[in-house]
Amino acid sequence: MTISLPPVLRRELGRAAKGQGMTESEFVRRAVQQQIWADAFDKSRRVLVSQARAQGIYIDEDVFKAVS
């Protein structure tokens, strides 16, 4: 895969990767993995929150009552 970055972003990527002690490729791989995980988490949360609301669960106390 090949991607193109504007010069300013490329320099920032280089500095950020160096600051983390990793290659630019490794830095980008980790960033992509983190974004994929965050997107999956957000999607799951949206589904679960709507299911909880349907059952009248809005706050932690409601969860504790439901499982007690």
WOJOUR-V154370 format. One record per pair of residues at least 24 apart in sequence whose ideal C-beta (glycine too) atoms are under 10 Angstrom apart, sorted by sequence separation. I is the first residue (numbers start at 1). J is the second residue. If there is no record, write none. Layout:
# WOJOUR-V154370
i: <I,I>
j: <J,J>
This chain:
# WOJOUR-V154370
i: <3,1>
j: <28,28>
